[in-house]
Amino acid sequence: MIRRFFLLFFLFFTQFASLQAFTGTYGINYGRIADNIPSPDEVVTLLRAAKIRNIRIYDADHSVLKAFSGTGLDIVIGVTNGQLQDMSSSADHALNWVKQNVQAFLPETRIRGIAVGNEVLGGSNNALWGVLLDAAKNIYNATKKLHLDKLIQISTAHSFAVFQTSYPPSSCKFNDNIKQYMKPLLEFFQQIGSPFCVNAYPFLVYIGDPENIDINYALFQPTKGIDDPVYKLHYDNMLDAQIDAAYTALEDAGFHKMEVIVTETGWASAGDQNEVGANVTNARTYNYNLRKRLAKKKGTPHRPKDVLKAYIFAIFNEDSKPGPTSERNYGLFKADGSISYNVGFHGLNAGYSSHLSLKDINTQGLSRSYAITIILCLSTLILMIF
């Protein structure tokens, strides 16, 4: 009864609050393709110590959702690529999935978004291209049926494979072979107020052509940068150029107001012999400078008023991931919870109090005025109920 009351209050309050899946500018991906990383409870301790509030996972693992209960951390969960066919073909499957993996954990676990698939369009499994939109629609309709649509933001993350070209930024367009899938998807996301999510890796661009790309440009280091001849804008780092390329493709497709959010970016601290630049020094430089860049809360040269938001990849090195060595070495933290390199965070062994101070609460978004608003809304709801 008490839990039902608070869920009712929570949903009532969200009608008056502008809730987004991403608060602030800095988040992190919590990948778990590993057999040696800390437990979800320890991960919560680590994240709170680092004051990282925005987290993305790639599934809806219940042990993680339970560990995040009552923490004040905002989490985006995922419908895996392997589940897309079922979600697309059956509205009932989508409704049951949302009931079991979202509604069942609210309001204690602050689930703020559902990522429907990851890097589907432009990916190797062409069979999923045509089911992505219906899967997203069914998941959204399920949240609407459960009165969660004002709380949960629906999205999907794209790789740069969806673009025909991205250099210079003003030339970017979506690939011809995905336009028939991308445009209706963007129309739906525009209708429900979702952002365009993209995984942007200057590291991958650099290792693809290290002889012709200035590594300082990729690492946010001092450099001569590039000039866009059409925009007549100067770019001093590659990530800003990548984001403006995404904005250009959206504008070319007719979506001039859609926000771009970086759902993955990072730099590998180790790699194979042909992965030039994959080392601890460059990984630290990229992630340290990226954190400083995001802290400025500014936009890009082409979209200066649209503050850049990014999820870092990733919390841990994931030792069970397939592919090149770099895939297993993106973590800011090692398997034992210690830091991989210093970008201003502390590892698990640094310790962290389980008791939040008023400052901690304010950091997590519960300001004095916000708390007063909650009390007033709670009082109103009590009067309505009794």
LINBELNOR-V621332 format. One line per field, one symbol per residue. ss: DSSP state (h for helix, s for strand, l for the rest). psi: psi as a letter, one per 30 degrees, with the letter a starting at -180 (. if undefined). A space follows every 10 residues. Layout:
BEGIN
ss->???
psi->???
END
This chain:
BEGIN
ss->lhhhhhhhhh hhhhllllll lllllssssl lllllllllh hhhhhhhhhh lllsssllll lhhhhhhlll lllssssssl hhhhhhhhhl hhhhhhhhhh hlhhhlllls ssssssssll lllllhhhll lhhhhhhhhh hhhhhlllll llsssssslh hhssslllhh hlsslhhhhh hhhhhhhhhh hhlllssssl lhhhhhhhll llllhhhhll lllllsssll llsssllhhh hhhhhhhhhh hhllllllls ssssslllll lllllllllh hhhhhhhhhh hhhhhlllll llllllllls sslllsllll llllhhhhll llslllllsl lllllllhhh lllllllhhh hhhllllhhh hhhhhhhhhh hhhhhl
psi->eeeeeeeeee eeefffkjkl fjkbfkakki khilggllle eeeeeeeeef hjekkklgah keeeeeefkg fgkkkklkjl effeeeeefj eeeeeeeeee fdefflfeki kfljjjlkhe kflfifffef feeeeeeeee eeeeeghgff ekkklkkklf ffkelgklef fklkkeffef eeeeeeeeee eghlljkkjj jeeeeeffif ffkjfeefgg lklfalkjfe fhlkkgleee eeefeeeeee eefgifgkkk kjfkkakkfl llefikfjle eeeeeeeeee eeeeffhlal efiffjkkkk kkjaelkjfg klaleefghf kfllfgflke ljgglkaeff lkkfkkleee eeeggileee eeeeeeeeee eeeee.
END
